[in-house]
Amino acid sequence: MLTFILALKAVLEMAALALLGRAVLGLLAGSRREHNLAYQLLDAVARPAVWLARRLTPGFVLERHLSLVAFLLLGFAWLAVTAWKVSHCRVIGVAACL
C-alpha cells in the first residue's frame, strides 16, 4: 500500500512540476513556444492534468485559466495524498516508512 501511495504522490509531483515548467518556459519562449521541443514535452506531460481540470470545472472557466486550475487541483490532491501517507505510516510504524 505504501508503494501505491508513493507512486501516486510521485505522479502528482511530476504533473505539477511539468505545469510549472511549462509556464516558465512559455514566458521565456514567448509566442514561439509551440515550436519549442522542451515546451512540447512539458505540454505532453501536463496535458492529462489540464484535461481533467476542464472536465471538473464549469463551462464558464476560461481556457487560459485551466493550467492554474489544474495546478491548484494537483496541489490539493498532493496534500490529500501526503496526509494519507502520514496516516498510513502512523499505522504501520514510522520506521517502515523510511
Stockholm file with secondary structure:
# STOCKHOLM 1.0

chainA/1-98         MLTFILALKAVLEMAALALLGRAVLGLLAGSRREHNLAYQLLDAVARPAVWLARRLTPGFVLERHLSLVAFLLLGFAWLAVTAWKVSHCRVIGVAACL
#=GR chainA/1-98 SS CHHHHHHHHHHHHHHHHHHHHHHHHHHHHGGGGGGCHHHHHHHHHHHHHHHHHHHHSCTTSCGGGHHHHHHHHHHHHHHHHHHHHHHHHHHHCGGGGC
#=GC SS_cons        CHHHHHHHHHHHHHHHHHHHHHHHHHHHHGGGGGGCHHHHHHHHHHHHHHHHHHHHSCTTSCGGGHHHHHHHHHHHHHHHHHHHHHHHHHHHCGGGGC
//
